[in-house]
């Protein structure tokens, strides 16, 4: 029979070997098809650019498509956790899908990094949301940028039309708070579905209210529909969209109908136009270079950059968690969650992340710019 001390040492060496050889499993669900496909495809493309090893450990990415469907997003999250035993979830693309996934992540005590915009994904902080983080800028940050631009442009009255889901409602709630502070009055408010093919009734009500500007709170190519209908019906006021349209598919589908539109965006959209001393320019340009090297010049989008930033946060946190626990264990997932919450000065494509127990986004005003669509292209507005 082996000596007890030697036996203990052997066990310790075996445990250490297991620790060293364990892979990190990353579960991803994105909306690569369906109404949000123009957002989800660049996110899916970006996963292929993420690190293949972290701290010497191999990283496996299991990528599923939720087809822009809430039920499928939840099923994907459950499958990734129960069958693939993932250490962290990345996704989903849209706010409704991400909100639906929170219960799954919290129940399994698996950290989740969403690539959707609504502040409701991480606020108010509670026992469930302590497992959830996100990378896109909050609605309030972007609402403030729009309201300030409207005020500077002499706008007094605003018409609002948004998705009839958590994205549209979240935007209305935040914009309605900031509008009066900037001397703006919302004179009409309408909703539509992501899958609608006509919004004529809503548009006629908006035009009847005679607003100086109209804010469309939608995302992806479905955001074109209200603007095109407004143009067809002769509305000549100012048009504003949210950062949910900041990709080339919106420009392609919108064409001349979206010319002259203003929107807030993450800096990556106009990275090459930013001043040399802009804090996020180096990290934004790094992502643009990597994405365009893989998928072609002009192919980059802000949505892929949200996925990139999720990968940056995951890599930062995983490197720290590896010092405390072995991948594939509850201890590793807890250490990963704790490390995400302690994120400090992590440079992403959209901003610099500094998180805390009460802030699971961690971005500041360096993460937003105003952009105008000119001649079918994005133009930085200093």
N, C-alpha and C positions, 0 to 999 in steps of 0.2 A: 504494500500500500504506500502511495507517495507521501512524502513528508507534508504536513498541513501547510507550512509556510510556502513550500514550493508549489503546492496545489493552488493556493491563493494567488500567487504570482502568475501562474499559468492562466487562471481565470481572468485576471486583470489584463493580461496581454491579449487574450481572446476578445474581451470587451473592447479594448482599444482598437483592435483590428477591425471589428465590426463597425465601430464608430467612424473609422477612416474610410471604409469602403461603401458606406451607405449613400445612395443617391438622394438628391433633393428632387421631389416630384412637385411640379407646378401645374395646377389645373386651370385651364382657360376656357371661358365661354364668351363668345362674341356673336354679334348679329351680322354674320357674313352674307345672309340672304334676307329677303323681306324688305319692308319699308326703310329700315335703318342700315341697309347694306352698304351705302356709300360711306357710312361711318365705320362699320365693322370690318370691311375688307382691308383698309389700311392698318387697322389694329391687328388683324390676323397676319398681315404681311410683316408687321413689325416684330412679332413674336420670333420669327426666324432670325432676327438680328440680335437677339438677346444672348447673354453669356451662356456658354455651354458647360462651363465649370465655375464654381464659386468656392473659394477657400480650398481648392484642390478636389472638391467633390463634383461629380458629374451631375448635371441638371437635366431632368427629363420634362419636356413640355407636352402635356396632353391637351390638344385644342379641339373644342367642340363648337358647332354652330347652333345657336338657339333660334335662328330664323326670325329674329325680332319678336319672338313670342314669349310672354311672361311664364306660362306654364312650362314651356320647354327649357327656359333658363333655370327654373327651379329643379326640374328633372336632371338637367346637366350637372348642376351643383351637387345634387345628391349622389349621382353616379360617380363623379370625380372623387368625392369624399369616401364613399363606401366601397367602391370597386377599385379605384386607382390609388386610394390611400394618399391623396395629395397633402402636402404640407401647407400650401397656401392656394387661395383662389384668386385669379385675376379676371375681372369682368363684373357685370356685363357692360354692353355698349350703351344701353338706354337707361333712363331713370326708372321707369316702371319695372323693368327686369331686375335691376340692381336692388330696388326696394324689396322685391319679392324674395330675393336670395338671402336677405339679412337673417331671417329666422333659421335657415339651413346652416349658415356659417356659425351663428351663435350657438345653436344646439350642438354642433360637432366641435365647437371651440377651435375652429380653423380660421386663421386670419384671412380677410378678404380685402382686395384693393380694387375698387370700382373705377371704371373709365367713363362714368356718367356724371352729369353736371349738378343735379339738384343738391342743395345743402341738406335736404331731408334725409339723404343717405347717411350722413354722419351727425346730424343734429335733430333733436337734442340728445346729448350724450346720455346713454343708459347702459344697462347690463348687456343688452344685445349689441348695441353700436360700438361697444368697446373693442369688438373684434373686427370692426369695419373701418376702412380708410378709403380715400379717393384721390384722384389726381387732377380732374378738371376744376377750373376756377368756379367758385360759388356764384350763384345767381346774383346775390347782393353786390358783389364786386363788379360784375359786368353791368348790372342795372345802374349802378352809380356812374359808370363810364358813359352809358347812353344818356342818362338824365342830364349829366353835366354838359355833354355835347349838344343836346337839345337846347338847354338854357343858353349856351354860348351862341347858338344859331338863331335865337329869337323865337323858338317854338314856345307856344303858350298852352295849346290844347293837343291832346294825343288820343288817337284811337288805338285799341288793342285787340289783336286776334291771336289766339294761341291754341295749341293742342288741347283737347279735352281730357287730358290725363295729368299725371303728376308733374310732367315737365312744364306744360302750359300753366297749370295752377300755381306751381312754385314760382314761376317767373312773374305771374300777375301779382302774387302776394308781395314779392320783394320790390317790384317796380311801383306798386301802389303805395308802399311805405316811403320811398325816396322821392316820388314825383312832387308832392306838395313842398318838400324841402327845397326843391329847385324851381318852384313857381310854376309847376305843370299841373294841368287838370285833365284827368282821363274822362273823355266825353262819351265814349262808347267802348263796350267790351264784348267780344264774341269768341266762340270756340269752334273747333272742327276736329274731325278724326284724322289720324295719320293716313288712313286708307281712303278718305273721301276723294271723289272725282269732281265735285262741284262745291263751291262756297259762295255762289251768287247771292243767296239770301243774306248771309252775313256781311258780304261786301256792300250791298245796297244800304244796309243799316249804318255801316261805318261811314260811307260817303255822305249819307243824310245828316250825320252829326258834324260835318265840315271841320274835321280836325286839321291842325297845321302839319302834323306828322302822324304816321302809323307805325306801331311796333308790332312785328310779327314774331311771336314766341313759339318757334317750331325748330325742327332739326332735320338735316339731310335734305334730299331732293323734294320731299313733301312740303317743304317751306316755300317752294316756288309758287304753288297753286294760288294762295291768297294775293300775292304780289302781281302775278300775271292777270288775275281777274280784276284787281284794282286798276291796273294799267288799261285793260280793255274797256273798263267802265269810265275811264277818263280822269281818275284821281291824279292830281298834279302836285300834291304836297310831298314832304320828305318821307323817305322810306328808311326804316331801321329794322335790322334782323339781329338775332342773338349769335353767340359764338357757336351755336349748334349747326350753322351752315358753312363754317369755314373750311370748305374743301372744294376741289376743282370740279367735282360732279355738280355742285350747286351752280357754278358758273356755266358749265356746259348745258345743263338742262334749262337754266334761267335765261341764258342769252341776253338779248337786248332788254328784256323785261326787268332784269335786276341791275342794270346799269345805274350808277349813281347812288346805290345803297350804302348806308353806313352800318358798321357793326363793330362790337368789341371782339378782340381775339387774343389768343396767346401769342407771344412774340415770334414763335417759330414760323407763323404764316408769312411774315415779312422779314425774316431773319437777315437777309442780305441787304435790306434797306435801313436797318437800324443803325444809329450812330455807333462809332467804334467803341465808345465807353459805356454802352448799354450793358447792364450787369449780366443779362442772360444770353447776350449775343454769342459768346464762345460755345456754350453748351447747346444752344439752338442750332448753330451752324454745324456742329459735330453730328447731330442727329440727321439734319438735312443731307449732309454729305454721305452718310452711311445708307440712308434710305434711297437716295437718288442713284447711288452706285449700284444698288441691287435692282431697282425698279424703273430707272430712267429719269432723265432731267424733267423737272416740273411735276413729278408724281407725288411729292410729299404733301401731307395734309396734317392739320392740327390734331385729328383724331388718332392717327397713328402715333403722334407725339404723346398723347395721353397714355397710350399703351407703353411707349418707351419709358415714360416717367414711372409708370407702375413697375416696370422691370428694374429701373434704377433704384427705387425704394426697396423692392424685394431683394435685390442683390446686396444692398447696404445692410439690411436687417438680417439676411441669412448669414452673412459673414460673421456678424456678431453672435447670432444664435448658435452657430457651429461650435463656439467656444464653451457653450453651456450644456448642449444636449445633442443627441443623435437624431438625424432626419428620420421621419417615420414614426416619431413618438409624440405623445401629448406634451412632453416637456419641451421638445423642439418647437412645436407650434406655439406654445405659450411664450417661449423665449423670443420667437420671431415676432409675435404680437407686441411684446414689451419693447423690442428693438425698433419696430416701426413707430411706436408712440414716442420714442426718444430720438427720432430723426432730427439731425442738426446739420444745417448748411449743405444739404445734398443738392447738387446742381442738376436740374432736369432740362428738358428741351423747352418747357414752358415757364419755368420759374425756379426759385430756390426754396426748398422745403425745410421748414422748421416746425415739427409737430410737438404736441403736448397731450396730457390726459384729457384736456377739454377741446383740443383742436386736432382733428384727424385729417385735415387738409394741409395746413401749414404754409400756404402761399400768401404773399402780400402783393402790393400794387405793382411790383416789378413784373408780375405775371400777366399783365394786360396791356394792350395797346388799342387805339382806334384805327380802323381801316375803312377805306372807301373803295368801291368797285369802279374802276376807270378803264375804259377800253377793254373790257373783259378780263381784267387782271386786278390783283390786290394792290392797293396803294396805301402805304403807311401815312398816317396823319399825325404829325408831331404835336 
